[in-house]
Amino acid sequence: MKKVCTVCHKEYDPEQRPATPAEEAGAFMSSELWDDAGELCPACLANRGTLGMMYCQELFR
């Protein structure tokens, strides 16, 4: 079953596990900070995670 990403509006498989550290960080931020877990595609999770690792380092210590 495909879902539509709430950020970029592309279809993605919500069952796909994070494949990179950036996707994992984005998934963490999604569940802990933004309350939108399961609503973002892997690319948007990776973008969020990359920015989080760069600018919110206190979250990942």
C-alpha positions in Angstrom: 0.0 0.0 0.0 1.5 3.3 -1.1 1.1 6.6 0.8 1.6 10.2 -0.2 4.4 12.2 1.5 3.0 15.3 3.3 6.0 17.4 2.3 6.7 16.6 -1.3 3.5 14.8 -2.2 5.2 11.9 -3.9 4.1 8.3 -3.4 6.2 6.1 -1.2 6.1 2.7 0.6 5.5 3.4 4.4 6.8 -0.1 5.2 10.3 0.7 3.9 12.8 0.9 6.7 15.3 3.8 6.9 18.4 2.9 4.8 20.8 5.6 5.8 21.8 7.4 8.9 20.2 10.6 7.6 16.9 8.7 7.1 17.2 7.3 10.6 17.8 10.7 12.1 14.8 12.1 10.1 12.6 9.3 11.4 13.7 10.0 14.9 12.9 13.7 14.5 9.6 12.8 12.9 8.5 10.8 15.9 10.0 12.8 18.7 9.7 16.4 17.5 7.3 16.9 14.7 4.6 14.2 15.4 4.4 13.2 11.7 6.0 9.7 11.9 5.0 7.6 8.9 3.9 10.6 6.8 7.2 11.4 5.1 9.0 9.7 2.2 12.6 8.5 2.6 13.9 11.5 0.7 12.2 14.0 2.9 13.2 12.1 6.0 16.8 12.1 4.8 16.7 15.9 4.1 15.2 16.5 7.6 17.8 14.2 9.2 20.7 15.8 7.4 19.6 19.3 8.5 19.0 18.0 12.0 22.4 16.5 12.3 23.9 19.7 11.0 22.0 22.2 13.0 20.4 20.4 16.0 23.4 18.4 17.2 22.1 18.4 20.8 19.5 15.9 19.7 22.0 13.3 18.6 24.5 13.3 21.5 
